[in-house]
Amino acid sequence: MKIEELINGGANITLAISPADLKEFAQSVADATRLQIEREIADGKTEMLYTIEYVAEKLSVNRSTLWRWDKNGYLKVIEIGGQRRYRKSDIDRILNAKNEPAQ
């Protein structure tokens, strides 16, 4: 019986799984997610994501500044699999604003 059948059946059941089965399930979810992301990148549907360290260096700020910018909405961080990343388009927006002449 598949999980979808259990969910759609509406039965109230309790499942017992081994740690090895749980690990196998988690790995299959991670693999499927990785494949989907790789396909989207190959198709040009996703944009580059940068690490905190890269962004801090690129914008010449420290990690606490990035944290503060996230809290006030200036540069939002996204979490993917427990890792924090920044969108390239958001970094480009900030860099372009820095290079614009003052009015």
Backbone as a printed PyTorch tensor [residue, N CA C, xyz], in Angstrom:
tensor([[[  0.8550,  -1.1800,   0.0000],
         [  0.0000,   0.0000,   0.0000],
         [  0.8980,   1.2380,   0.0000]],

        [[  0.5270,   2.2070,  -0.8070],
         [  1.3080,   3.4320,  -0.9120],
         [  0.7910,   4.4760,   0.0790]],

        [[  1.6510,   5.4360,   0.3860],
         [  1.2940,   6.4990,   1.3290],
         [  0.0760,   7.2590,   0.8360]],

        [[  0.0270,   7.5300,  -0.4810],
         [ -1.1150,   8.2670,  -1.0370],
         [ -2.4280,   7.5420,  -0.7550]],

        [[ -2.4140,   6.2160,  -0.8530],
         [ -3.6130,   5.4310,  -0.5830],
         [ -4.0320,   5.5580,   0.8800]],

        [[ -3.0490,   5.5610,   1.7720],
         [ -3.3630,   5.7260,   3.1940],
         [ -3.9570,   7.1060,   3.4730]],

        [[ -3.3620,   8.1170,   2.8640],
         [ -3.8310,   9.4890,   3.0790],
         [ -5.2350,   9.6640,   2.5140]],

        [[ -5.4200,   9.2250,   1.2770],
         [ -6.7180,   9.3930,   0.6150],
         [ -7.8040,   8.5280,   1.2340]],

        [[ -7.4250,   7.4230,   1.8620],
         [ -8.3950,   6.5350,   2.4810],
         [ -9.0250,   7.1230,   3.7250]],

        [[ -8.3530,   8.0810,   4.3280],
         [ -8.9070,   8.7440,   5.4970],
         [ -8.8620,   7.9210,   6.7680]],

        [[ -8.1900,   6.7970,   6.7350],
         [ -8.1170,   5.9490,   7.9250],
         [ -7.2180,   6.5910,   8.9760]],

        [[ -7.5810,   6.3910,  10.2240],
         [ -6.7790,   6.8850,  11.3310],
         [ -5.8920,   5.7380,  11.7950]],

        [[ -4.6240,   5.7530,  11.3370],
         [ -3.7250,   4.6580,  11.6540],
         [ -2.4360,   5.1990,  12.2350]],

        [[ -1.7030,   4.3280,  12.8810],
         [ -0.3910,   4.6530,  13.4020],
         [  0.6200,   3.7900,  12.6720]],

        [[  1.6900,   4.3980,  12.2230],
         [  2.7240,   3.6790,  11.5060],
         [  3.9430,   3.5170,  12.3940]],

        [[  4.5600,   2.3730,  12.3080],
         [  5.8290,   2.1230,  12.9890],
         [  6.8740,   1.9240,  11.9100]],

        [[  7.9380,   2.7330,  11.9700],
         [  8.9990,   2.6040,  10.9820],
         [ 10.3360,   2.5090,  11.6970]],

        [[ 11.2450,   1.8550,  11.0560],
         [ 12.5770,   1.7020,  11.6420],
         [ 13.4020,   2.9530,  11.3300]],

        [[ 14.4240,   3.1900,  12.1160],
         [ 15.3130,   4.3200,  11.8040],
         [ 15.9250,   4.2010,  10.4060]],

        [[ 16.2440,   2.9900,   9.9800],
         [ 16.8120,   2.8020,   8.6370],
         [ 15.7990,   3.1890,   7.5630]],

        [[ 14.5170,   2.8240,   7.7700],
         [ 13.4730,   3.2060,   6.8140],
         [ 13.2930,   4.7160,   6.7760]],

        [[ 13.3450,   5.3600,   7.9340],
         [ 13.2160,   6.8110,   7.9980],
         [ 14.3710,   7.4830,   7.2740]],

        [[ 15.5700,   6.9560,   7.4670],
         [ 16.7400,   7.5040,   6.7870],
         [ 16.5980,   7.3330,   5.2740]],

        [[ 16.1390,   6.1630,   4.8440],
         [ 15.9380,   5.9150,   3.4080],
         [ 14.8970,   6.8690,   2.8330]],

        [[ 13.8230,   7.1040,   3.5600],
         [ 12.7890,   8.0380,   3.1140],
         [ 13.3520,   9.4520,   2.9860]],

        [[ 14.0780,   9.8950,   4.0110],
         [ 14.6550,  11.2430,   3.9810],
         [ 15.6160,  11.3900,   2.8030]],

        [[ 16.4070,  10.3630,   2.5510],
         [ 17.3530,  10.4170,   1.4350],
         [ 16.6110,  10.4820,   0.1050]],

        [[ 15.5060,   9.7420,  -0.0140],
         [ 14.7460,   9.7720,  -1.2710],
         [ 14.1230,  11.1410,  -1.5020]],

        [[ 13.6580,  11.7940,  -0.4400],
         [ 13.1060,  13.1420,  -0.5640],
         [ 14.2090,  14.1140,  -0.9690]],

        [[ 15.3690,  14.0010,  -0.3360],
         [ 16.4930,  14.8820,  -0.6710],
         [ 16.9320,  14.6780,  -2.1150]],

        [[ 17.0100,  13.4230,  -2.5540],
         [ 17.4140,  13.1330,  -3.9310],
         [ 16.4110,  13.7010,  -4.9370]],

        [[ 15.1320,  13.5260,  -4.6610],
         [ 14.1000,  14.0420,  -5.5660],
         [ 14.1550,  15.5650,  -5.6380]],

        [[ 14.3690,  16.2060,  -4.5060],
         [ 14.4670,  17.6620,  -4.4630],
         [ 15.6850,  18.1360,  -5.2470]],

        [[ 16.8120,  17.4670,  -5.0480],
         [ 18.0360,  17.8270,  -5.7630],
         [ 17.8330,  17.7050,  -7.2690]],

        [[ 17.2180,  16.6140,  -7.7080],
         [ 16.9660,  16.4270,  -9.1360],
         [ 16.0580,  17.5150,  -9.6950]],

        [[ 15.0360,  17.8710,  -8.9440],
         [ 14.1250,  18.9210,  -9.3920],
         [ 14.8570,  20.2550,  -9.5170]],

        [[ 15.6670,  20.5790,  -8.5390],
         [ 16.4190,  21.8400,  -8.5740],
         [ 17.4040,  21.8300,  -9.7360]],

        [[ 18.0880,  20.6970,  -9.9460],
         [ 19.0310,  20.6130, -11.0630],
         [ 18.3210,  20.8010, -12.4050]],

        [[ 17.1340,  20.2150, -12.5530],
         [ 16.3670,  20.3900, -13.7910],
         [ 15.9630,  21.8440, -13.9890]],

        [[ 15.5110,  22.4840, -12.9050],
         [ 15.0900,  23.8770, -13.0080],
         [ 16.2600,  24.7820, -13.3500]],

        [[ 17.4090,  24.5000, -12.7830],
         [ 18.5960,  25.3000, -13.1010],
         [ 18.9650,  25.0970, -14.5630]],

        [[ 18.9450,  23.8520, -15.0170],
         [ 19.2730,  23.5640, -16.4160],
         [ 18.2840,  24.2320, -17.3650]],

        [[ 17.0280,  24.3220, -16.9460],
         [ 15.9920,  24.9550, -17.7720],
         [ 15.9950,  26.4760, -17.6250]],

        [[ 16.8180,  27.0010, -16.7380],
         [ 16.8660,  28.4380, -16.5160],
         [ 15.6870,  28.9650, -15.7130]],

        [[ 15.0020,  28.1070, -14.9760],
         [ 13.8220,  28.5330, -14.2290],
         [ 14.1610,  29.0500, -12.8350]],

        [[ 15.3440,  28.7990, -12.3860],
         [ 15.7270,  29.2800, -11.0600],
         [ 16.9220,  30.2080, -11.1940]],

        [[ 17.1390,  30.9720, -10.1680],
         [ 18.2760,  31.8700, -10.2020],
         [ 19.3370,  31.3990,  -9.2180]],

        [[ 20.4900,  31.9700,  -9.3380],
         [ 21.5920,  31.6100,  -8.4540],
         [ 21.2680,  32.0300,  -7.0270]],

        [[ 21.7510,  31.2330,  -6.0910],
         [ 21.6120,  31.5390,  -4.6750],
         [ 22.9990,  31.6060,  -4.0670]],

        [[ 23.2170,  32.6070,  -3.2110],
         [ 24.5340,  32.8230,  -2.6380],
         [ 24.5270,  32.5900,  -1.1300]],

        [[ 25.6630,  32.1460,  -0.6170],
         [ 25.8180,  31.9180,   0.8130],
         [ 25.9480,  33.2430,   1.5570]],

        [[ 25.7610,  33.1750,   2.8460],
         [ 25.9110,  34.3560,   3.6980],
         [ 27.3170,  34.9240,   3.5690]],

        [[ 28.3110,  34.0480,   3.5950],
         [ 29.7000,  34.5050,   3.5210],
         [ 29.9840,  35.2360,   2.2130]],

        [[ 29.4940,  34.6880,   1.1140],
         [ 29.7130,  35.3120,  -0.1930],
         [ 29.0490,  36.6910,  -0.2510]],

        [[ 27.8090,  36.7660,   0.2210],
         [ 27.0620,  38.0240,   0.1560],
         [ 27.7020,  39.0790,   1.0510]],

        [[ 28.1250,  38.6820,   2.2380],
         [ 28.7710,  39.6290,   3.1450],
         [ 30.0240,  40.2210,   2.4900]],

        [[ 30.8100,  39.3610,   1.8500],
         [ 32.0170,  39.8490,   1.1860],
         [ 31.6750,  40.7130,  -0.0250]],

        [[ 30.7140,  40.2550,  -0.8350],
         [ 30.3330,  40.9700,  -2.0580],
         [ 29.8010,  42.3750,  -1.7480]],

        [[ 29.0280,  42.4980,  -0.6590],
         [ 28.4320,  43.7910,  -0.3040],
         [ 29.2700,  44.5680,   0.7080]],

        [[ 30.3850,  43.9880,   1.1230],
         [ 31.2840,  44.6230,   2.1040],
         [ 30.5600,  44.9730,   3.3970]],

        [[ 29.8090,  43.9830,   3.9120],
         [ 29.1240,  44.1410,   5.1920],
         [ 29.4040,  42.8900,   6.0290]],

        [[ 29.0310,  42.9400,   7.2980],
         [ 29.2250,  41.7490,   8.1210],
         [ 27.9110,  40.9810,   8.2710]],

        [[ 28.0100,  39.8200,   8.8850],
         [ 26.8490,  38.9330,   9.0210],
         [ 25.7250,  39.5770,   9.8170]],

        [[ 26.0560,  40.3790,  10.8060],
         [ 25.0010,  41.0070,  11.6130],
         [ 24.2220,  42.0300,  10.7810]],

        [[ 24.8860,  42.6780,   9.8410],
         [ 24.1840,  43.5930,   8.9380],
         [ 23.2010,  42.8190,   8.0660]],

        [[ 23.6330,  41.6750,   7.5450],
         [ 22.7360,  40.8470,   6.7410],
         [ 21.5390,  40.3920,   7.5660]],

        [[ 21.7830,  40.0240,   8.8170],
         [ 20.6910,  39.6110,   9.7100],
         [ 19.7080,  40.7710,   9.8920]],

        [[ 20.2330,  41.9700,  10.1460],
         [ 19.3830,  43.1500,  10.3470],
         [ 18.5980,  43.4850,   9.0770]],

        [[ 19.2470,  43.3970,   7.9310],
         [ 18.5630,  43.6540,   6.6700],
         [ 17.4310,  42.6560,   6.4410]],

        [[ 17.6440,  41.4180,   6.8240],
         [ 16.5820,  40.4150,   6.6990],
         [ 15.4100,  40.7860,   7.6000]],

        [[ 15.6900,  41.1880,   8.8190],
         [ 14.6270,  41.5290,   9.7670],
         [ 13.8140,  42.7390,   9.3160]],

        [[ 14.4610,  43.7140,   8.6700],
         [ 13.7040,  44.8980,   8.2360],
         [ 13.2270,  44.8050,   6.7840]],

        [[ 13.4970,  43.6580,   6.1160],
         [ 12.9610,  43.4190,   4.7850],
         [ 13.7890,  43.9760,   3.6410]],

        [[ 14.9290,  44.5630,   3.9160],
         [ 15.7680,  45.1440,   2.8680],
         [ 16.3910,  44.0620,   1.9830]],

        [[ 16.8550,  42.9790,   2.5980],
         [ 17.4500,  41.8540,   1.8770],
         [ 17.0200,  40.5710,   2.5750]],

        [[ 15.9940,  39.9430,   2.0270],
         [ 15.4190,  38.7620,   2.6650],
         [ 16.2550,  37.5190,   2.3690]],

        [[ 16.4390,  36.7290,   3.3980],
         [ 17.1310,  35.4500,   3.2750],
         [ 16.0920,  34.3690,   2.9960]],

        [[ 16.4870,  33.3410,   2.2650],
         [ 15.6010,  32.2020,   2.0740],
         [ 16.3020,  30.9760,   2.6440]],

        [[ 15.5150,  30.0440,   3.1540],
         [ 16.0860,  28.8260,   3.7100],
         [ 15.7440,  27.6580,   2.8090]],

        [[ 16.7700,  26.8980,   2.4800],
         [ 16.5990,  25.7070,   1.6640],
         [ 17.3230,  24.5680,   2.3800]],

        [[ 16.5550,  23.6260,   2.8400],
         [ 17.1560,  22.4850,   3.5220],
         [ 17.9690,  22.8780,   4.7310]],

        [[ 17.5150,  23.8860,   5.4480],
         [ 18.2210,  24.3360,   6.6460],
         [ 19.3980,  25.2560,   6.3650]],

        [[ 19.6390,  25.5610,   5.1060],
         [ 20.7290,  26.4630,   4.7550],
         [ 20.1590,  27.7980,   4.3210]],

        [[ 20.8150,  28.8590,   4.7420],
         [ 20.3460,  30.2090,   4.4330],
         [ 21.0710,  30.7120,   3.1890]],

        [[ 20.2790,  31.2250,   2.2430],
         [ 20.8240,  31.7150,   0.9740],
         [ 20.1520,  33.0210,   0.5850]],

        [[ 20.8280,  33.7540,  -0.3040],
         [ 20.3070,  35.0130,  -0.8320],
         [ 20.1880,  34.9040,  -2.3430]],

        [[ 19.1300,  35.4770,  -2.8910],
         [ 18.9070,  35.4550,  -4.3400],
         [ 19.8580,  36.4270,  -5.0430]],

        [[ 20.3610,  35.9850,  -6.1950],
         [ 21.2420,  36.8310,  -7.0000],
         [ 20.5390,  38.1220,  -7.3920]],

        [[ 19.2710,  38.0380,  -7.7500],
         [ 18.5430,  39.2360,  -8.1800],
         [ 18.4700,  40.2730,  -7.0570]],

        [[ 18.3390,  39.8220,  -5.8150],
         [ 18.3040,  40.7560,  -4.6880],
         [ 19.6630,  41.4160,  -4.4740]],

        [[ 20.7330,  40.6330,  -4.6370],
         [ 22.0810,  41.1860,  -4.4920],
         [ 22.3480,  42.1940,  -5.6140]],

        [[ 21.9580,  41.8450,  -6.8350],
         [ 22.1430,  42.7590,  -7.9690],
         [ 21.3930,  44.0630,  -7.7580]],

        [[ 20.1880,  43.9750,  -7.1930],
         [ 19.3900,  45.1850,  -6.9200],
         [ 20.1510,  46.1210,  -5.9790]],

        [[ 20.7280,  45.5720,  -4.9460],
         [ 21.4630,  46.3920,  -3.9720],
         [ 22.7280,  46.9700,  -4.6170]],

        [[ 23.4430,  46.1420,  -5.3640],
         [ 24.6570,  46.6300,  -6.0250],
         [ 24.3410,  47.7230,  -7.0430]],

        [[ 23.2530,  47.5650,  -7.7840],
         [ 22.8580,  48.5870,  -8.7570],
         [ 22.4470,  49.8860,  -8.0710]],

        [[ 21.7950,  49.7870,  -6.9200],
         [ 21.3930,  50.9830,  -6.1730],
         [ 22.6260,  51.7260,  -5.6640]],

        [[ 23.6760,  50.9890,  -5.2800],
         [ 24.9040,  51.6170,  -4.8050],
         [ 25.6030,  52.3740,  -5.9290]],

        [[ 25.4570,  51.8730,  -7.1630],
         [ 26.1740,  52.4620,  -8.2990],
         [ 25.4080,  53.5870,  -8.9770]],

        [[ 24.1490,  53.7980,  -8.5770],
         [ 23.3720,  54.8880,  -9.1810],
         [ 23.8510,  56.2270,  -8.6380]],

        [[ 23.8980,  57.2520,  -9.4790],
         [ 24.3400,  58.5660,  -9.0030],
         [ 23.3040,  59.1540,  -8.0380]],

        [[ 23.8150,  59.9090,  -7.0760],
         [ 22.9180,  60.5640,  -6.0930],
         [ 22.1170,  61.6430,  -6.7840]],

        [[ 20.8710,  61.7950,  -6.3480],
         [ 19.9930,  62.7900,  -6.9620],
         [ 19.9400,  64.0470,  -6.1400]]])
